[in-house]
C-alpha cells in the first residue's frame, strides 16, 4: 500500500514539473492571441494611454555666505576662492544665479564653450541663460531628460521627452512591427513620453451657476398645474414641444403654444437643477462613466453621464461642445461632490478614452482633498481580455442609460442651442432619478423622497419637485458667502 502511494506521489511531482515547463515555454515562445491586459500594452492603444506624472525639479535659491558657514560647521571645510593660474575672462559683474557667489568663486567649467561652475554650490550655468529663474523644471520620469515644450492646446500645454535613448521610448519601439514603421513611420504610434500641463483650473469653476433667460413662476394666464402637465407630457412621455401643445389641446382643451411649453421647461429646469445636483445619492464603491453624442444645430455635441453602479442613479452629467478633458473633469466633480474620502476597493469604470485617466490625474494633483484612484478600462465591444470579461456588465449599465436617454432625445431631432440642451438634460436627469419607475427596482423610483411619494399623480410630483428645488436655492443663498 505504501509503495502505491509513493509511486502516485512521484507521478504527481513529475506532472507538476511538466506543467511548469509547458507554461514557461508557452509564455516565452508562443504568442497568444490575447493575454490578460494585452490591449493595455498593445502599440495600437498606446496613443490612448495616459503617462505617469513627470519629475518636478524645483531650484532652491541659497546665500553663498550661509553655505560657506554651513560647510565650516558641518564638515569643517573652508571654501576658498579659486586659485587662478591664468587670466580670467569672466565678467566682473557675473554672479552665481543660485547662491549669488561673486567672481572669485567662479571658474569656467568647459573652457571656451561658456559654461561656468560655482565653487560654493556646485551649480553649472551659462551667463546668457539663467535656468534658475524658472519656478520648476519638468523631467522625464524614465530617463531624467528635460521635457520639451511642443504644442499649445486650448486648455493645456504638451511637453514631450525627445531623448532617443529613453527607456520608455525604446520599449515602445520594440513593440511596433518593423513593417509598419517602414510604411507609415513612427508618427503612427505614440512612442515618446508625453505630459499635458493644464493651463485652466477646472476645480475653481462654478458648478452651481444657474442658466439665464428663464421666465418667472408668476402665471398671468395659466397656473402651476398646467405647467406640470406640460412637464409630464414633454419629459415623462417624451413628446416634442409641438406634440405637447397639441396633446393639451386635444385632451384638456387647453391652448398653450409650443413656445410657452419651452419656457415652462426652461423655468422648471432652472429651479429643479440645484436639488438634483446637490442631492446626496450615497455613492457606493463602483462608478461607471460614458459619453454619448447629441446634435446641436446639426453639429455634433456630447453628453457625459456618470452613474452609481449600485443605485443606478445619475450622479454626474455635463453637456459640452467638445470631447476634451475639461467637461469630463466637471462631470466627475459633480459626481464626487459629497465624497471626501474614497471607499475601499473603489472602481471607476470607463471605456478606453484618454480623457478619463487625464481627469483622474488632475484629481490626484488637487491642493485640497486630493482623490487618488485608477480608471478601469473596458475596451471594445467583446470580452477579448480579462478586464472586459469582469467589468463588462457595469459598462452595459451606462450603455443602457444612453439608450434610455436617446429614446427621449430623438423626438426633438437635436437641440437649437446648448442652453436648450442643458435644460432638457437637467429635466430628464431629474425624471430619471426621482420620478421614473425602474424594472431593476421592482418598478420603484431610484431615490425615494418622502414628499414626492405622498403625491397621487405625476403633475403633483413635478410641482413638489419644483418646491424642493426652490428650498435648495434658498439654502444655497443663505450658506453662500456675501
DRENVEX-105345 format. One line per 10 residues: their letters; for each residue z, y, x of C-alpha. Coordinates in pm, 1 decimal. Example, Ala and Ser with C-alpha at 12.3 -4.5 7.8 and 13.67 -1.06 7.14 Angstrom:
BEGIN
AS> 780.0:-450.0:1230.0 ~ 714.0:-106.0:1367.0
***
This chain:
BEGIN
XXXXXXXXXX> 0.0:0.0:0.0 ~ 90.5:238.8:281.7 ~ -236.9:163.8:459.7 ~ -437.4:258.0:148.8 ~ -257.3:592.6:116.7 ~ -310.8:668.0:484.5 ~ -679.5:583.2:451.1 ~ -717.1:814.2:148.7 ~ -543.6:1097.4:328.2 ~ -784.0:1059.7:620.0
XXXXXXXXXX> -1080.0:1079.3:379.1 ~ -938.9:1394.0:216.6 ~ -892.8:1562.4:553.4 ~ -1245.3:1468.2:656.7 ~ -1387.7:1608.4:331.8 ~ -1189.8:1926.8:376.0 ~ -1335.3:1979.3:724.1 ~ -1686.1:1914.1:592.8 ~ -1637.6:2166.6:309.4 ~ -1514.0:2431.0:553.5
XXXXXXXXXX> -1809.0:2368.9:784.3 ~ -2061.7:2388.7:499.3 ~ -1904.8:2709.5:363.5 ~ -1923.6:2872.1:704.6 ~ -2280.9:2751.7:755.0 ~ -2394.7:2888.5:414.9 ~ -2224.0:3223.1:465.4 ~ -2373.7:3264.8:812.2 ~ -2728.2:3127.6:785.7 ~ -2831.3:3104.1:418.4
XXXXXXXXXX> -2887.5:3443.3:245.3 ~ -2761.1:3406.1:-108.5 ~ -2935.1:3592.9:-391.4 ~ -2616.0:3764.3:-497.6 ~ -2277.9:3759.4:-326.0 ~ -1971.8:3933.6:-465.6 ~ -2006.8:4312.0:-433.5 ~ -2352.1:4270.3:-279.3 ~ -2504.4:4554.3:-481.9 ~ -2249.7:4793.2:-338.4
XXXXXXXXXX> -2377.6:4715.3:13.4 ~ -2748.4:4696.3:-65.5 ~ -2958.7:4968.7:102.6 ~ -3128.8:5032.7:-233.3 ~ -2799.8:5159.4:-377.9 ~ -2690.1:5342.9:-63.1 ~ -2808.2:5678.4:-199.2 ~ -2563.2:5644.5:-491.3 ~ -2268.9:5579.2:-261.8 ~ -2009.2:5847.7:-200.1
XXXXXXXXXX> -1892.7:5856.2:159.9 ~ -1530.3:5890.9:259.4 ~ -1381.5:6229.4:344.2 ~ -1460.1:6375.5:686.9 ~ -1217.3:6458.3:963.2 ~ -1097.3:6816.7:932.5 ~ -1020.9:6980.1:1268.7 ~ -801.4:7287.7:1247.1 ~ -785.0:7505.2:1559.6 ~ -436.9:7648.0:1611.8
XXXXXXXXXX> -408.9:7980.9:1789.3 ~ -142.5:7994.6:2062.5 ~ 5.4:8251.0:2303.2 ~ -53.9:8172.9:2669.0 ~ 283.2:8322.0:2773.9 ~ 467.7:8088.2:2538.2 ~ 262.4:7792.1:2663.1 ~ 348.6:7868.7:3024.9 ~ 719.2:7883.0:2936.7 ~ 688.9:7559.0:2738.2
XXXXXXXXXX> 527.6:7373.2:3031.8 ~ 803.6:7500.8:3259.9 ~ 1092.2:7394.5:3033.9 ~ 946.7:7064.2:2914.7 ~ 761.3:6930.6:3220.4 ~ 891.7:7158.6:3499.7 ~ 532.9:7255.2:3569.4 ~ 427.1:7607.6:3656.7 ~ 77.3:7711.2:3553.7 ~ -58.0:7922.0:3841.3
XXXXXXXXXX> -367.6:8141.8:3833.0 ~ -695.0:7998.1:3954.3 ~ -728.5:7991.2:4335.5 ~ -1090.2:8101.2:4367.6 ~ -1294.0:8005.9:4674.0 ~ -1592.5:8222.6:4585.1 ~ -1665.8:8538.1:4393.4 ~ -1614.8:8505.0:4018.2 ~ -1884.6:8646.4:3788.4 ~ -1682.0:8605.6:3467.2
XXXXXXXXXX> -1645.8:8944.6:3289.7 ~ -1307.1:9109.7:3342.6 ~ -1254.1:9161.9:2969.5 ~ -1304.0:8789.8:2895.7 ~ -1003.7:8618.2:2734.4 ~ -943.4:8268.3:2609.2 ~ -1015.1:8275.2:2231.6 ~ -746.5:8012.7:2165.7 ~ -443.0:8131.9:2362.7 ~ -550.8:8475.6:2487.9
XXXXXXXXXX> -522.3:8390.2:2857.6 ~ -678.8:8662.2:3080.5 ~ -936.2:8625.8:3356.0 ~ -700.6:8491.0:3632.9 ~ -654.0:8170.1:3428.7 ~ -1023.3:8116.4:3352.5 ~ -1294.8:7949.6:3554.7 ~ -1641.9:7812.4:3495.9 ~ -1637.6:7452.3:3388.0 ~ -2006.2:7357.7:3424.7
XXXXXXXXXX> -2141.6:7603.4:3676.1 ~ -2426.0:7828.3:3559.2 ~ -2454.3:7676.2:3208.4 ~ -2197.8:7918.8:3066.4 ~ -1902.8:7703.7:2961.7 ~ -1558.0:7835.6:3057.3 ~ -1234.8:7636.2:3080.0 ~ -889.0:7783.1:3022.2 ~ -632.2:7651.4:3268.4 ~ -342.9:7716.0:3027.2
XXXXXXXXXX> -453.6:7547.1:2701.9 ~ -749.5:7343.7:2839.0 ~ -984.1:7500.0:2582.5 ~ -1355.7:7493.0:2658.1 ~ -1555.8:7781.6:2514.3 ~ -1863.5:7994.0:2550.7 ~ -1807.4:8371.6:2553.5 ~ -2110.5:8419.6:2328.9 ~ -1992.3:8168.7:2064.7 ~ -1629.9:8165.1:1953.7
XXXXXXXXXX> -1572.8:7844.6:1758.6 ~ -1200.4:7916.3:1727.7 ~ -1267.6:8192.1:1474.4 ~ -1367.6:7925.1:1223.5 ~ -1084.2:7818.5:987.8 ~ -1172.2:7449.6:1019.0 ~ -1429.3:7210.9:1161.5 ~ -1576.4:6909.0:983.4 ~ -1642.5:6596.7:1186.6 ~ -1785.7:6255.5:1106.2
XXXXXXXXXX> -1505.7:6002.4:1042.2 ~ -1704.6:5728.0:1217.9 ~ -1823.5:5889.4:1541.2 ~ -1637.1:6222.7:1555.6 ~ -1962.2:6419.5:1580.5 ~ -1964.6:6767.6:1423.0 ~ -2132.0:6779.6:1083.3 ~ -2440.5:6996.5:1045.6 ~ -2488.5:7234.6:752.3 ~ -2809.5:7101.9:593.4
XXXXXXXXXX> -2858.4:7225.2:235.8 ~ -2713.9:7470.2:-15.9 ~ -2698.8:7345.4:-371.3 ~ -2579.3:7518.2:-687.7 ~ -2217.3:7402.6:-666.5 ~ -2181.2:7250.9:-318.6 ~ -2297.9:7251.1:44.0 ~ -2439.2:6938.3:203.8 ~ -2305.6:6854.8:552.3 ~ -2470.6:6575.5:749.8
XXXXXXXXXX> -2395.6:6379.0:1064.7 ~ -2714.5:6379.3:1272.8 ~ -2580.0:6168.4:1558.8 ~ -2830.2:5885.1:1614.4 ~ -2561.6:5678.1:1789.3 ~ -2317.5:5696.9:1497.1 ~ -2187.2:5352.0:1398.8 ~ -2230.1:5435.0:1027.5 ~ -2597.5:5519.6:1081.4 ~ -2665.0:5214.2:1297.4
XXXXXXXXXX> -2502.2:4974.1:1049.1 ~ -2706.5:5114.7:760.4 ~ -3021.8:5096.9:968.1 ~ -2967.2:4724.7:1028.3 ~ -2963.5:4655.2:652.6 ~ -3304.5:4810.3:591.0 ~ -3615.4:4596.5:609.0 ~ -3833.9:4696.8:902.8 ~ -4148.5:4669.1:691.4 ~ -4014.5:4934.6:454.1
XXXXXXXXXX> -3940.0:5162.1:747.3 ~ -4298.7:5127.7:865.7 ~ -4439.8:5209.8:520.9 ~ -4200.8:5472.8:387.1 ~ -3994.8:5588.9:684.3 ~ -3622.3:5648.0:698.1 ~ -3620.3:5915.4:426.7 ~ -3637.2:5650.0:153.2 ~ -3279.3:5541.3:224.4 ~ -2953.6:5724.2:279.6
XXXXXXXXXX> -2863.1:5626.5:634.7 ~ -2656.0:5914.5:773.1 ~ -2305.4:6016.6:674.6 ~ -2309.1:6298.3:415.2 ~ -2027.9:6515.6:285.5 ~ -2055.1:6760.4:-5.9 ~ -1832.1:7066.4:21.2 ~ -1787.5:7219.5:-323.5 ~ -1802.4:7597.7:-346.0 ~ -1682.0:7610.6:-709.4
XXXXXXXXXX> -1325.6:7519.2:-807.7 ~ -1373.7:7330.0:-1132.3 ~ -997.6:7285.3:-1166.9 ~ -946.4:7659.1:-1226.1 ~ -1195.8:7677.0:-1510.9 ~ -1053.0:7718.9:-1858.6 ~ -1072.0:7409.3:-2076.6 ~ -937.2:7585.6:-2386.1 ~ -1186.7:7868.8:-2423.4 ~ -1294.4:7887.0:-2786.9
XXXXXXXXXX> -1661.5:7926.9:-2884.6 ~ -1786.3:8263.2:-3005.9 ~ -1973.1:8382.6:-3317.1 ~ -1768.6:8182.8:-3568.4 ~ -1728.3:8309.8:-3923.2 ~ -1393.4:8378.1:-4092.2 ~ -1196.1:8138.9:-4312.7 ~ -1175.5:8408.6:-4582.1 ~ -1410.0:8293.1:-4858.1 ~ -1576.2:8557.5:-5076.7
XXXXXXXXXX> -1788.9:8321.8:-5283.9 ~ -1683.2:7961.3:-5225.8 ~ -1347.6:7809.6:-5134.6 ~ -1190.4:7575.1:-4879.9 ~ -1265.8:7267.3:-5090.2 ~ -1640.7:7337.9:-5086.0 ~ -1619.1:7385.2:-4711.0 ~ -1450.3:7045.1:-4674.0 ~ -1719.7:6889.8:-4896.7 ~ -1981.8:7025.7:-4658.6
XXXXXXXXXX> -1797.9:6871.4:-4363.2 ~ -1768.0:6535.9:-4539.2 ~ -2139.0:6516.1:-4615.2 ~ -2255.0:6662.3:-4285.3 ~ -2018.3:6488.7:-4040.7 ~ -1893.7:6173.0:-4213.2 ~ -2220.7:6073.6:-4379.1 ~ -2445.2:6212.4:-4107.8 ~ -2663.3:6428.1:-4335.6 ~ -2862.1:6711.7:-4189.2
XXXXXXXXXX> -2787.1:7071.7:-4283.9 ~ -3066.5:7089.0:-4540.7 ~ -2983.1:6747.3:-4689.7 ~ -2618.4:6852.5:-4716.1 ~ -2722.2:7163.2:-4907.6 ~ -2945.9:6953.7:-5133.6 ~ -2672.1:6693.5:-5194.2 ~ -2425.0:6962.0:-5304.5 ~ -2682.5:7095.6:-5548.3 ~ -2773.9:6752.3:-5689.6
XXXXXXXXXX> -2422.1:6607.1:-5710.5 ~ -2197.5:6902.6:-5789.0 ~ -2440.5:7184.4:-5888.1 ~ -2308.4:7396.2:-5601.0 ~ -2551.5:7639.3:-5440.4 ~ -2481.1:7651.9:-5066.9 ~ -2759.4:7728.2:-4822.1 ~ -2808.4:7523.2:-4508.2 ~ -2720.6:7834.1:-4303.4 ~ -2384.6:7856.1:-4479.2
XXXXXXXXXX> -2326.3:7485.7:-4409.4 ~ -2389.3:7555.4:-4039.4 ~ -2143.1:7846.9:-4047.8 ~ -1879.2:7628.3:-4212.7 ~ -1926.9:7359.2:-3947.7 ~ -1910.5:7615.7:-3667.9 ~ -1587.3:7769.1:-3800.2 ~ -1424.8:7430.5:-3856.1 ~ -1516.4:7322.0:-3501.8 ~ -1352.7:7633.6:-3353.3
XXXXXXXXXX> -1026.1:7563.4:-3536.7 ~ -1013.8:7182.9:-3507.4 ~ -1120.0:7151.6:-3141.7 ~ -782.0:7261.7:-2990.0 ~ -594.9:6999.9:-3193.7 ~ -834.2:6722.3:-3090.4 ~ -835.6:6822.7:-2723.0 ~ -455.5:6867.2:-2690.4 ~ -355.3:6558.4:-2885.4 ~ -155.5:6309.9:-2676.3
XXXXXXXXXX> -351.0:5982.8:-2702.7 ~ -104.1:5778.6:-2490.3 ~ -371.9:5671.0:-2245.0 ~ -341.8:5319.2:-2102.7 ~ -433.4:5187.2:-1760.0 ~ -807.7:5142.4:-1828.4 ~ -1051.2:5429.2:-1888.9 ~ -1425.7:5394.8:-1943.4 ~ -1682.0:5672.2:-1892.7 ~ -2053.0:5712.7:-1951.1
XXXXXXXXXX> -2309.3:5984.4:-2010.0 ~ -2597.4:5995.0:-2256.8 ~ -2875.3:6241.5:-2316.8 ~ -2949.6:6476.7:-2605.8 ~ -3228.6:6722.0:-2679.7 ~ -3167.9:7097.1:-2693.6 ~ -3482.7:7285.8:-2794.1 ~ -3682.2:6986.6:-2677.6 ~ -3524.3:6992.5:-2328.4 ~ -3300.8:6712.8:-2211.1
XXXXXXXXXX> -2927.2:6777.5:-2203.9 ~ -2630.1:6547.3:-2150.7 ~ -2303.7:6445.7:-2315.4 ~ -2020.3:6292.1:-2114.0 ~ -1784.2:6059.0:-2300.3 ~ -1457.4:5922.9:-2160.2 ~ -1261.9:5678.5:-2376.6 ~ -941.6:5479.2:-2354.3 ~ -1022.8:5107.7:-2347.0 ~ -707.4:5008.6:-2539.7
XXXXXXXXXX> -705.4:5257.3:-2828.0 ~ -1083.6:5324.3:-2803.4 ~ -1017.4:5694.6:-2859.9 ~ -1239.2:5959.7:-2704.4 ~ -1003.3:6136.7:-2464.1 ~ -1262.9:6349.0:-2281.5 ~ -1607.5:6484.0:-2361.1 ~ -1841.7:6751.5:-2233.1 ~ -2183.0:6888.9:-2328.8 ~ -2391.1:7011.4:-2034.9
XXXXXXXXXX> -2742.4:7111.6:-1942.6 ~ -2729.2:6914.6:-1615.0 ~ -2610.6:6579.8:-1484.8 ~ -2416.5:6720.1:-1192.0 ~ -2062.0:6654.9:-1084.2 ~ -1928.8:6975.8:-1242.9 ~ -1946.8:6862.3:-1608.6 ~ -1812.8:6522.7:-1500.9 ~ -1503.3:6688.5:-1349.2 ~ -1447.9:6895.7:-1663.8
XXXXXXXXXX> -1464.8:6585.9:-1886.6 ~ -1226.2:6399.8:-1657.1 ~ -986.7:6695.5:-1658.7 ~ -974.1:6673.7:-2036.9 ~ -908.6:6300.1:-2016.9 ~ -627.1:6345.3:-1761.3 ~ -471.2:6644.3:-1939.0 ~ -145.8:6464.3:-2028.6 ~ -135.5:6233.5:-1723.9 ~ 94.4:6343.6:-1441.7
XXXXXXXXXX> 105.1:6007.1:-1264.4 ~ -142.6:5723.2:-1291.8 ~ -7.9:5390.7:-1424.8 ~ -6.6:5073.0:-1218.4 ~ -332.8:4877.4:-1193.2 ~ -526.8:5180.6:-1314.8 ~ -901.7:5126.0:-1361.2 ~ -1165.5:5392.5:-1412.1 ~ -1484.7:5210.0:-1511.3 ~ -1827.5:5373.8:-1499.2
XXXXXXXXXX> -2184.9:5298.7:-1402.5 ~ -2330.0:5337.2:-1055.1 ~ -2398.3:5710.5:-1089.2 ~ -2264.5:5901.4:-787.8 ~ -2107.8:6186.3:-989.3 ~ -1803.5:5975.4:-1078.3 ~ -1694.3:5892.3:-718.7 ~ -1752.9:6255.8:-621.2 ~ -1535.6:6373.1:-910.2 ~ -1264.6:6121.5:-817.5
XXXXXXXXXX> -1275.6:6252.8:-461.7 ~ -1212.5:6606.8:-587.1 ~ -914.4:6488.8:-794.2 ~ -762.5:6343.6:-476.6 ~ -806.0:6681.1:-299.3 ~ -620.4:6883.3:-563.6 ~ -336.5:7103.4:-440.9 ~ -120.7:7034.0:-748.5 ~ -67.5:6684.9:-891.3 ~ -344.5:6505.0:-697.2
XXXXXXXXXX> -467.1:6182.3:-854.3 ~ -589.3:5905.7:-626.4 ~ -799.7:5639.7:-794.0 ~ -1117.4:5441.7:-730.0 ~ -1421.9:5406.8:-953.0 ~ -1506.2:5053.3:-1063.2 ~ -1885.5:5042.9:-1081.8 ~ -2064.3:4826.3:-1337.0 ~ -2423.9:4829.1:-1213.5 ~ -2730.4:4727.5:-1410.9
XXXXXXXXXX> -2768.8:4554.7:-1744.8 ~ -2698.6:4196.2:-1638.2 ~ -2399.0:4037.3:-1470.4 ~ -2552.9:3987.0:-1128.7 ~ -2232.2:4043.4:-933.9 ~ -1866.1:3956.4:-968.4 ~ -1756.6:4309.2:-1061.4 ~ -2001.1:4341.7:-1350.7 ~ -1904.9:3999.8:-1483.3 ~ -1539.0:4102.2:-1512.7
XXXXXXXXXX> -1575.7:4461.3:-1634.5 ~ -1893.5:4436.9:-1843.8 ~ -1702.3:4423.4:-2179.0 ~ -1542.3:4760.1:-2104.6 ~ -1878.7:4915.8:-2025.3 ~ -2016.7:4779.6:-2352.1 ~ -1742.5:4966.2:-2540.0 ~ -1866.8:5305.0:-2425.3 ~ -2229.7:5199.5:-2476.9 ~ -2138.1:5113.2:-2836.1
XXXXXXXXXX> -1978.8:5456.2:-2865.2 ~ -2305.0:5614.9:-2750.1 ~ -2497.3:5425.9:-3017.9 ~ -2249.7:5537.3:-3285.9 ~ -2297.2:5897.6:-3180.1 ~ -2675.6:5869.1:-3165.4 ~ -2681.0:5735.0:-3523.8 ~ -2545.8:6070.3:-3649.5 ~ -2736.8:6274.2:-3393.0 ~ -3085.6:6151.7:-3484.0
XXXXXXXXXX> -3084.1:6322.0:-3824.3 ~ -3081.7:6662.9:-3655.5 ~ -3368.2:6576.4:-3416.0 ~ -3188.8:6766.7:-3143.4 ~ -2998.2:7094.5:-3131.2 ~ -3113.5:7454.2:-3134.5 ~ -2875.2:7569.8:-2859.0 ~ -2579.3:7444.2:-2658.1 ~ -2328.6:7625.9:-2878.3 ~ -2456.3:7424.6:-3173.8
XXXXXXXXXX> -2434.1:7107.8:-2968.4 ~ -2072.0:7187.6:-2879.5 ~ -1983.2:7248.1:-3244.9 ~ -2145.3:6925.6:-3361.1 ~ -1991.6:6709.3:-3088.0 ~ -1643.2:6858.4:-3141.3 ~ -1654.8:6780.0:-3514.7 ~ -1788.1:6430.7:-3454.6 ~ -1512.3:6353.5:-3199.6 ~ -1250.6:6474.0:-3449.6
XXXXXXXXXX> -1402.6:6248.8:-3715.8 ~ -1427.3:5951.5:-3476.2 ~ -1067.2:5979.5:-3351.9 ~ -882.0:6068.6:-3671.5 ~ -1090.5:6004.5:-3984.2 ~ -1334.7:5720.2:-3924.1 ~ -1222.0:5363.9:-4015.6 ~ -1292.0:5119.3:-3730.8 ~ -1357.8:4749.4:-3760.3 ~ -1165.5:4680.3:-3437.9
XXXXXXXXXX> -855.3:4834.9:-3600.3 ~ -888.2:4639.5:-3929.1 ~ -1072.1:4936.3:-4080.6 ~ -793.3:5177.7:-3996.2 ~ -822.9:5505.0:-3804.8 ~ -774.4:5505.2:-3428.2 ~ -497.9:5768.0:-3431.9 ~ -274.8:5786.2:-3735.8 ~ -131.5:6128.7:-3824.8 ~ 128.9:6134.1:-4099.8
XXXXXXXXXX> -7.5:6448.4:-4261.1 ~ -361.7:6309.7:-4275.4 ~ -253.0:5970.2:-4410.1 ~ -93.9:6138.5:-4713.2 ~ -427.3:6284.4:-4828.5 ~ -604.6:6097.2:-5106.8 ~ -965.6:6185.0:-5026.3 ~ -1178.2:6289.3:-4731.4 ~ -1221.4:6660.1:-4821.8 ~ -843.8:6688.7:-4835.8
XXXXXXXXXX> -815.6:6529.8:-4489.2 ~ -1061.1:6784.7:-4349.0 ~ -851.1:7068.9:-4493.2 ~ -534.7:6924.0:-4339.5 ~ -714.7:6877.7:-4007.6 ~ -809.1:7246.9:-4013.9 ~ -444.2:7330.2:-4083.0 ~ -331.6:7119.7:-3783.2 ~ -587.3:7299.8:-3569.4 ~ -451.8:7637.1:-3678.7
XXXXXXXXXX> -99.1:7530.7:-3585.6 ~ -219.8:7419.8:-3243.3 ~ -391.7:7754.7:-3183.9 ~ -71.7:7940.2:-3280.2 ~ 134.1:7726.2:-3040.1 ~ -117.2:7789.8:-2763.3 ~ -91.1:8165.3:-2820.8 ~ 289.3:8153.1:-2807.5 ~ 306.9:7948.3:-2486.6 ~ 22.6:8121.2:-2302.7
XX> 127.3:8397.8:-2056.7 ~ 76.6:8750.5:-2181.4
***
